[in-house]
């Protein structure tokens, strides 16, 4: 086994606004980081089991993977699924019994094809790396202070949000909170769940999903959150109570990740799709389109059927549901949907200028 001493790659980059956003490729979905007390074989085995479960949840989009007997058996032999690991010192500690010990970070790189095959065999979907960007409008009340969270906020909320989003493979966007944002929305409006104002303020960022919340600590010491999220046109709203702010954030991000995965993670069903694209004006456009289709996560195989004028017709073999293919293409914003006949597997698009 190669125990690389190279500095581990950061699992998930926290995305801040740098222009209109669309689906974001999430790096290192198959990399897990866990805390261990030493570099011995026992800690490696237990750490690798925890890391494999972490990756299986992230790739399937489901917290239920451990309920599968096949996956439980596979967790007994995690070495069959990773190809590289490394250690890094930290300033954190772990309690072993009543003894506090210094902790190291164990970073493991898992083999994508092996993980995907395990999930398929266990009848779980596979969620690709091109994932919807989520813009956060979080209003937090601590004592007399009520504010909207930014990326630079010094509280533990941002750390919790980033950590849990990393666990689930959800790319986050934080608002800049500059003068333009201030002119569009106030802390009071986020706190008051004025969803129309939140939606208006979000347009400059062009996110794929929006998550807004009001979070506060109650007199009892518990934390409560009233939150809403929008993946497409409609909003879903709910309330959550937890014993800590970390638990509250985990519950919110888990619910959002579950719903995103339900829309975009691909099951093992197969379909044949006829895809017609207008605006294929020259050879370079055709080559661009062909490469794009082959890189789409649901597409297993593509072939050109005809190319007449500026209209190209392809036959695709896909996995997952056809409407998921439509959603994933919509995320990329490369093609404009002109029409569809999902029942017969026919999709019509135009190249965006």
LOLO-179897 format. One line per 5 residues: number of its first residue (from 1); for each residue x, y, z of N, C-alpha, C. Coordinates in steps of 0.1 Angstrom, whole numbers. Example, Ala and Ser with C-alpha at 12.3 -4.5 7.8 and 13.67 -1.06 7.14 Angstrom:
<loses>
1	132,-57,78,123,-45,78,132,-33,78 ~ 128,-22,71,137,-11,71,129,0,79
</loses>
This chain:
<loses>
1	8,-12,0,0,0,0,9,12,0 ~ 5,22,-8,13,34,-9,9,44,1 ~ 17,46,12,13,56,22,20,70,19 ~ 13,77,10,19,89,4,20,100,15 ~ 31,107,15,33,118,24,30,132,18
6	24,131,6,21,144,-1,10,151,7 ~ 10,164,6,-1,172,13,-14,168,6 ~ -24,164,14,-37,160,8,-44,171,1 ~ -51,168,-10,-58,178,-17,-70,182,-9 ~ -74,195,-8,-85,200,-1,-98,193,-7
11	-106,187,1,-117,179,-4,-127,187,-12 ~ -132,199,-7,-142,206,-14,-139,221,-13 ~ -138,227,-24,-136,242,-24,-148,249,-20 ~ -147,258,-11,-159,267,-7,-160,278,-18 ~ -171,278,-25,-172,287,-37,-178,300,-32
16	-172,311,-37,-178,324,-35,-180,330,-48 ~ -188,341,-48,-193,346,-61,-182,352,-69 ~ -181,348,-82,-172,354,-91,-178,356,-105 ~ -191,356,-105,-199,357,-118,-210,348,-117 ~ -219,348,-128,-230,339,-128,-226,324,-126
21	-234,317,-118,-230,304,-115,-240,294,-121 ~ -235,282,-123,-243,270,-127,-238,258,-119 ~ -241,246,-124,-237,234,-118,-222,235,-116 ~ -217,230,-104,-203,231,-101,-197,217,-100 ~ -185,215,-107,-179,202,-105,-172,201,-91
26	-176,191,-84,-171,189,-70,-158,180,-70 ~ -147,185,-66,-135,177,-66,-134,168,-54 ~ -127,157,-56,-123,148,-45,-135,142,-38 ~ -146,139,-46,-157,132,-40,-153,118,-34 ~ -143,112,-40,-139,99,-35,-127,99,-25
31	-125,111,-19,-115,113,-9,-121,115,5 ~ -117,107,15,-123,108,28,-112,112,38 ~ -116,120,48,-107,124,59,-113,120,72 ~ -106,113,80,-110,109,93,-99,111,103 ~ -103,112,116,-93,114,127,-89,100,133
36	-77,98,135,-72,86,141,-61,90,152 ~ -58,81,160,-48,84,171,-34,81,168 ~ -32,71,158,-19,67,154,-19,61,140 ~ -7,57,136,-6,52,122,-5,37,122 ~ -10,30,133,-10,16,133,-21,10,125
41	-20,-3,123,-29,-11,114,-43,-11,119 ~ -45,-11,133,-59,-11,138,-66,2,135 ~ -59,13,137,-65,26,135,-67,28,120 ~ -58,23,111,-60,24,97,-73,16,93 ~ -75,4,98,-87,-3,94,-100,4,99
46	-100,8,111,-112,15,116,-114,28,109 ~ -103,36,106,-105,48,99,-109,46,84 ~ -104,35,78,-108,32,64,-123,29,63 ~ -128,21,74,-142,18,74,-150,31,74 ~ -147,40,83,-154,52,84,-153,61,72
51	-141,60,66,-139,68,53,-147,62,42 ~ -148,49,41,-155,43,30,-170,46,32 ~ -175,45,44,-189,49,46,-192,63,42 ~ -183,72,46,-184,86,42,-185,88,27 ~ -177,81,20,-177,82,5,-190,76,-1
56	-194,65,5,-206,58,0,-218,67,1 ~ -219,74,13,-230,83,15,-229,95,5 ~ -217,100,3,-215,112,-6,-219,109,-20 ~ -215,97,-25,-217,93,-39,-231,88,-41 ~ -237,82,-32,-251,77,-34,-261,88,-31
61	-257,98,-22,-267,108,-18,-276,103,-8 ~ -274,91,-2,-283,85,7,-276,82,21 ~ -283,85,32,-278,82,45,-281,67,49 ~ -289,60,40,-293,47,43,-284,36,38 ~ -272,39,33,-264,29,26,-260,18,36
66	-258,22,49,-253,12,58,-264,1,62 ~ -277,4,58,-287,-6,60,-286,-18,51 ~ -278,-17,40,-276,-28,31,-267,-38,37 ~ -271,-50,36,-262,-61,41,-249,-62,33 ~ -251,-60,20,-239,-61,11,-229,-50,14
71	-234,-38,17,-224,-27,21,-218,-30,35 ~ -226,-34,44,-221,-37,57,-210,-48,56 ~ -211,-58,48,-201,-68,46,-188,-61,40 ~ -191,-52,30,-179,-46,23,-172,-37,33 ~ -178,-31,43,-172,-22,52,-162,-30,61
76	-163,-43,61,-154,-52,69,-140,-53,62 ~ -140,-50,49,-128,-51,41,-126,-38,33 ~ -124,-26,39,-123,-14,32,-111,-13,23 ~ -100,-21,26,-88,-20,18,-90,-24,4 ~ -101,-31,1,-104,-34,-13,-109,-22,-21
81	-111,-11,-15,-117,0,-22,-108,13,-22 ~ -98,13,-14,-89,25,-15,-75,21,-21 ~ -69,31,-27,-56,28,-34,-44,36,-28 ~ -47,46,-19,-37,55,-14,-42,61,-1 ~ -32,63,9,-36,69,21,-24,77,26
86	-27,87,35,-16,95,40,-21,101,54 ~ -11,105,62,-14,110,75,-9,125,76 ~ -16,132,85,-12,146,87,-14,150,102 ~ -5,156,108,-7,160,122,-17,171,123 ~ -24,171,135,-34,182,137,-33,187,152
91	-40,197,155,-40,202,169,-52,197,177 ~ -59,187,171,-71,181,177,-68,169,186 ~ -77,165,194,-75,153,202,-87,144,201 ~ -85,131,205,-96,121,206,-96,115,219 ~ -108,112,224,-109,105,237,-109,90,235
96	-100,83,240,-100,68,240,-102,64,254 ~ -114,59,257,-118,56,271,-118,69,279 ~ -110,70,289,-109,82,297,-96,90,294 ~ -89,86,284,-76,92,280,-78,100,268 ~ -72,113,268,-72,122,257,-59,120,249
101	-60,118,236,-48,115,228,-48,125,216 ~ -36,129,212,-35,137,200,-40,130,188 ~ -46,137,179,-52,131,167,-45,134,154 ~ -45,125,145,-39,127,132,-51,126,122 ~ -49,133,110,-59,132,100,-54,121,90
106	-63,111,88,-60,100,78,-68,104,66 ~ -61,105,55,-67,108,42,-67,96,33 ~ -78,92,28,-78,80,19,-84,83,6 ~ -78,78,-5,-83,80,-18,-90,67,-23 ~ -102,67,-25,-110,55,-29,-111,54,-44
111	-112,42,-49,-113,39,-64,-127,42,-69 ~ -129,52,-77,-143,55,-81,-151,43,-87 ~ -145,36,-96,-152,25,-103,-156,14,-93 ~ -147,11,-83,-151,1,-73,-162,6,-64 ~ -162,18,-60,-173,24,-52,-186,24,-59
116	-185,29,-72,-198,29,-80,-203,15,-82 ~ -194,5,-85,-199,-8,-87,-206,-14,-74 ~ -200,-11,-62,-206,-16,-50,-220,-10,-48 ~ -221,3,-51,-234,10,-49,-244,4,-59 ~ -240,2,-71,-249,-4,-81,-254,-18,-76
121	-244,-26,-72,-247,-40,-67,-257,-40,-55 ~ -256,-29,-47,-265,-28,-36,-278,-20,-39 ~ -280,-17,-52,-292,-10,-56,-293,4,-51 ~ -282,11,-50,-282,25,-47,-278,33,-59 ~ -283,45,-60,-279,54,-72,-265,59,-71
126	-260,65,-81,-247,71,-82,-249,86,-86 ~ -243,95,-78,-245,109,-80,-231,114,-85 ~ -231,120,-97,-219,124,-104,-213,137,-97 ~ -202,141,-103,-194,152,-97,-200,166,-101 ~ -208,167,-112,-213,180,-116,-226,182,-108
131	-225,190,-97,-236,191,-88,-242,205,-87 ~ -254,206,-83,-261,220,-82,-254,229,-72 ~ -252,241,-76,-246,251,-66,-258,256,-57 ~ -255,258,-44,-265,262,-35,-261,275,-28 ~ -269,285,-30,-266,298,-24,-273,299,-10
136	-265,304,0,-270,304,14,-274,318,18 ~ -286,320,23,-289,332,30,-293,328,44 ~ -284,329,53,-286,324,67,-286,336,76 ~ -297,339,83,-298,349,93,-296,343,107 ~ -287,347,115,-284,341,128,-286,351,139
141	-292,347,150,-294,355,161,-286,350,173 ~ -276,357,178,-268,354,189,-268,366,199 ~ -275,365,210,-276,376,219,-283,388,213 ~ -277,399,212,-282,411,206,-278,412,191 ~ -270,403,187,-265,403,173,-274,395,164
146	-278,401,153,-286,394,143,-280,398,129 ~ -275,388,122,-268,391,109,-270,380,99 ~ -266,383,87,-266,373,76,-252,368,75 ~ -250,355,74,-237,349,74,-230,352,61 ~ -217,355,61,-209,356,50,-198,345,51
151	-190,344,40,-179,334,41,-169,337,52 ~ -167,350,54,-157,354,64,-163,355,78 ~ -175,351,81,-181,352,94,-172,344,104 ~ -169,350,115,-160,343,125,-167,332,133 ~ -180,331,132,-187,322,141,-185,307,136
156	-189,298,145,-188,284,141,-198,279,131 ~ -208,288,128,-218,284,118,-213,281,104 ~ -204,290,100,-198,288,87,-190,275,86 ~ -182,273,96,-174,261,97,-183,248,97 ~ -194,249,104,-203,237,104,-209,235,90
161	-213,246,84,-220,245,71,-210,240,61 ~ -198,245,61,-188,240,51,-185,225,53 ~ -183,222,66,-179,208,70,-190,198,66 ~ -203,201,69,-214,192,66,-216,192,51 ~ -215,203,44,-217,203,29,-206,195,23
166	-194,195,28,-183,187,23,-186,172,25 ~ -191,168,37,-195,155,39,-205,149,29 ~ -214,158,25,-225,154,15,-221,157,1 ~ -210,164,-2,-207,167,-15,-215,178,-22 ~ -219,188,-14,-228,199,-19,-220,212,-20
171	-218,217,-32,-210,230,-33,-219,242,-29 ~ -213,250,-20,-219,261,-14,-215,275,-20 ~ -224,284,-20,-221,298,-24,-225,307,-13 ~ -217,316,-9,-221,326,1,-223,340,-6 ~ -233,348,-1,-234,361,-7,-223,370,-3
176	-220,380,-12,-209,389,-9,-213,399,2 ~ -226,402,3,-231,412,13,-225,425,10 ~ -224,429,-2,-219,443,-6,-231,452,-7 ~ -228,464,-13,-239,474,-14,-250,469,-23 ~ -247,462,-33,-257,457,-42,-267,447,-34
181	-261,438,-27,-269,429,-19,-277,437,-8 ~ -271,447,-2,-278,455,8,-290,462,2 ~ -289,466,-11,-300,473,-17,-311,464,-21 ~ -308,451,-22,-319,441,-26,-325,434,-14 ~ -318,432,-3,-324,425,8,-317,429,21
186	-325,428,32,-320,431,45,-320,419,54 ~ -312,420,65,-312,410,75,-327,407,80 ~ -334,417,82,-348,416,87,-357,408,77 ~ -354,410,64,-362,403,54,-358,388,53 ~ -345,385,55,-341,371,56,-347,365,68
191	-346,372,79,-351,367,92,-366,365,91 ~ -373,373,84,-388,372,83,-392,363,73 ~ -383,356,66,-386,346,55,-395,352,44 ~ -390,364,39,-396,370,28,-390,364,15 ~ -396,353,11,-390,344,1,-389,351,-13
196	-399,360,-15,-398,368,-28,-386,377,-28 ~ -383,383,-17,-371,391,-16,-358,383,-17 ~ -358,371,-11,-346,362,-12,-344,358,-26 ~ -355,355,-33,-354,351,-47,-348,362,-56 ~ -353,374,-53,-348,386,-61,-334,388,-59
201	-330,388,-46,-316,390,-42,-306,379,-48 ~ -312,367,-50,-303,356,-55,-300,357,-70 ~ -308,365,-77,-307,364,-92,-293,368,-97 ~ -286,377,-90,-272,381,-95,-262,369,-94 ~ -265,359,-86,-256,348,-84,-259,336,-93
206	-271,336,-99,-276,325,-107,-273,311,-102 ~ -277,309,-89,-275,296,-83,-285,285,-89 ~ -281,273,-87,-291,262,-90,-301,259,-79 ~ -297,263,-67,-307,261,-56,-304,272,-46 ~ -314,276,-38,-312,286,-28,-317,280,-15
211	-309,283,-4,-313,278,9,-313,290,19 ~ -324,293,25,-324,305,34,-329,300,48 ~ -324,306,59,-328,301,72,-327,312,82 ~ -335,311,93,-333,319,105,-330,310,116 ~ -319,312,123,-314,303,134,-312,311,146
216	-316,305,158,-314,312,170,-313,302,182 ~ -307,306,192,-306,298,204,-318,302,214 ~ -325,292,218,-337,295,227,-332,296,242 ~ -341,301,250,-338,302,264,-335,289,271 ~ -341,278,265,-338,265,271,-324,259,267
221	-317,266,258,-304,262,254,-305,254,241 ~ -316,250,237,-318,244,224,-317,254,212 ~ -314,249,200,-314,257,189,-325,254,179 ~ -331,265,174,-343,263,165,-339,270,151 ~ -344,264,141,-342,269,128,-355,269,119
226	-359,279,113,-370,280,103,-363,282,90 ~ -365,273,81,-357,273,68,-365,269,56 ~ -361,274,45,-367,271,32,-357,269,21 ~ -360,261,12,-351,260,0,-358,258,-13 ~ -352,262,-23,-358,262,-37,-348,255,-46
231	-352,244,-52,-344,237,-62,-348,241,-76 ~ -361,242,-78,-365,246,-92,-374,258,-90 ~ -387,257,-92,-396,268,-91,-402,270,-77 ~ -405,259,-70,-412,260,-58,-403,260,-46 ~ -408,265,-35,-401,265,-22,-406,255,-13
236	-398,248,-5,-401,239,6,-397,246,19 ~ -406,246,29,-403,253,41,-405,243,53 ~ -397,244,63,-398,235,75,-391,241,87 ~ -394,236,99,-387,240,111,-380,228,117 ~ -369,231,123,-360,221,130,-356,226,143
241	-356,217,153,-351,220,166,-340,210,169 ~ -329,214,176,-317,206,179,-311,210,192 ~ -302,201,197,-296,204,210,-283,213,208 ~ -278,214,196,-267,222,194,-268,228,180 ~ -260,239,178,-260,245,164,-254,236,154
246	-244,228,157,-239,218,148,-249,208,144 ~ -257,203,153,-267,193,150,-278,200,141 ~ -281,212,144,-291,219,136,-287,221,121 ~ -274,225,120,-269,227,106,-268,213,99 ~ -264,203,106,-263,190,100,-277,185,95
251	-287,187,103,-301,183,99,-305,191,86 ~ -302,204,86,-306,212,74,-299,207,61 ~ -286,206,62,-278,202,50,-282,188,46 ~ -284,179,55,-288,165,52,-301,165,44 ~ -311,173,49,-323,173,42,-322,178,28
256	-314,189,26,-312,195,13,-305,185,4 ~ -294,179,9,-286,169,1,-295,157,-3 ~ -303,153,6,-312,141,3,-321,145,-9 ~ -327,157,-9,-336,161,-20,-328,163,-33 ~ -316,169,-32,-308,171,-44,-305,157,-50
261	-300,148,-42,-297,135,-47,-309,128,-53 ~ -320,129,-47,-332,123,-53,-335,128,-67 ~ -331,140,-70,-333,146,-83,-322,142,-93 ~ -310,141,-88,-298,141,-98,-290,128,-97 ~ -291,120,-86,-284,107,-85,-290,97,-95
266	-282,89,-102,-287,81,-112,-289,66,-107 ~ -300,60,-110,-302,46,-106,-297,38,-118 ~ -299,25,-117,-293,16,-127,-302,13,-139 ~ -313,20,-140,-322,18,-152,-316,23,-164 ~ -319,18,-175,-313,21,-188,-324,27,-198
271	-320,36,-207,-330,41,-216,-323,45,-229 ~ -330,45,-240,-325,50,-253,-332,63,-256 ~ -324,73,-260,-328,87,-261,-324,92,-275 ~ -333,98,-282,-330,105,-295,-329,120,-291 ~ -317,125,-293,-315,139,-290,-312,147,-302
276	-320,157,-305,-318,166,-317,-313,180,-312 ~ -303,185,-318,-297,198,-314,-296,207,-327 ~ -302,219,-326,-301,229,-336,-289,238,-333 ~ -284,245,-343,-274,254,-341,-260,248,-342 ~ -259,236,-348,-246,230,-350,-240,235,-363
281	-235,247,-363,-232,254,-375,-220,250,-383 ~ -210,243,-376,-198,240,-383,-191,228,-376 ~ -180,224,-381,-173,212,-375,-169,214,-361 ~ -165,225,-357,-160,228,-343,-172,227,-334 ~ -184,232,-338,-196,231,-330,-200,216,-328
286	-199,208,-339,-202,194,-338,-193,187,-329 ~ -180,190,-330,-170,183,-321,-172,187,-306 ~ -176,200,-304,-179,204,-290,-191,197,-285 ~ -201,196,-293,-213,189,-289,-211,174,-286 ~ -204,168,-295,-201,153,-293,-193,151,-280
291	-183,159,-278,-175,158,-265,-184,160,-253 ~ -192,170,-254,-201,173,-243,-210,162,-239 ~ -217,156,-249,-226,145,-247,-219,133,-241 ~ -207,130,-246,-199,118,-240,-195,120,-226 ~ -194,133,-221,-190,136,-208,-201,137,-198
296	-214,137,-203,-225,137,-194,-226,125,-186 ~ -228,126,-173,-228,115,-164,-238,104,-168 ~ -251,107,-172,-260,97,-175,-257,89,-189 ~ -249,95,-197,-247,90,-211,-236,78,-210 ~ -241,66,-214,-232,55,-215,-226,54,-229
301	-234,58,-239,-229,56,-253,-237,66,-261 ~ -230,72,-271,-237,82,-280,-232,79,-294 ~ -241,81,-304,-237,80,-318,-245,90,-326 ~ -238,95,-336,-245,105,-345,-254,97,-355 ~ -266,101,-357,-275,95,-366,-276,103,-379
306	-276,116,-378,-277,124,-390,-272,138,-387 ~ -267,145,-397,-262,159,-396,-267,166,-409 ~ -278,173,-408,-283,180,-419,-284,195,-416 ~ -278,203,-425,-277,217,-422,-270,220,-409 ~ -277,227,-400,-272,229,-387,-279,221,-376
311	-285,210,-380,-293,201,-371,-286,188,-370 ~ -282,184,-357,-276,171,-355,-285,163,-347 ~ -286,150,-350,-294,140,-343,-285,129,-338 ~ -286,126,-325,-279,116,-318,-288,105,-312 ~ -283,93,-312,-289,83,-304,-280,81,-291
316	-287,81,-280,-279,80,-267,-285,68,-260 ~ -275,61,-253,-279,51,-243,-276,57,-230 ~ -286,58,-221,-284,64,-208,-287,55,-196 ~ -282,59,-185,-287,53,-172,-294,63,-164 ~ -303,59,-155,-312,68,-148,-324,71,-156
321	-332,80,-151,-344,84,-157,-341,95,-168 ~ -350,95,-178,-347,105,-189,-349,119,-184 ~ -359,121,-175,-361,135,-169,-348,140,-161 ~ -340,130,-156,-328,134,-149,-318,139,-159 ~ -317,133,-171,-308,138,-181,-312,152,-185
326	-325,155,-186,-330,168,-189,-325,178,-178 ~ -327,174,-165,-323,183,-154,-308,185,-154 ~ -300,175,-157,-285,177,-157,-281,186,-169 ~ -287,184,-180,-283,193,-191,-287,207,-188 ~ -298,209,-181,-303,222,-177,-293,229,-168
331	-287,221,-159,-277,226,-149,-265,232,-157 ~ -261,225,-167,-249,230,-174,-251,243,-182 ~ -263,245,-186,-266,258,-194,-259,259,-207 ~ -256,248,-213,-250,248,-226,-260,247,-238 ~ -271,240,-235,-281,238,-245,-295,243,-240
336	-303,249,-249,-316,254,-246,-326,244,-250 ~ -335,239,-240,-345,229,-243,-356,236,-252 ~ -359,230,-263,-369,234,-272,-382,226,-270 ~ -381,214,-267,-392,205,-265,-388,191,-261 ~ -397,183,-256,-394,169,-252,-406,161,-253
341	-404,148,-256,-414,138,-256,-408,127,-247 ~ -408,128,-234,-401,119,-225,-406,105,-226 ~ -419,104,-229,-425,90,-230,-418,82,-241 ~ -414,89,-252,-407,82,-263,-393,85,-264 ~ -387,91,-253,-373,94,-253,-368,103,-263
346	-375,114,-266,-371,123,-276,-369,137,-270 ~ -357,143,-272,-354,156,-267,-349,165,-278 ~ -353,178,-278,-349,187,-288,-343,200,-281 ~ -331,203,-286,-324,214,-280,-318,224,-291 ~ -314,235,-286,-306,245,-295,-293,249,-287
351	-282,250,-294,-270,255,-288,-272,269,-283 ~ -268,272,-271,-269,286,-266,-258,294,-272 ~ -261,306,-275,-250,315,-281,-240,319,-270
</loses>
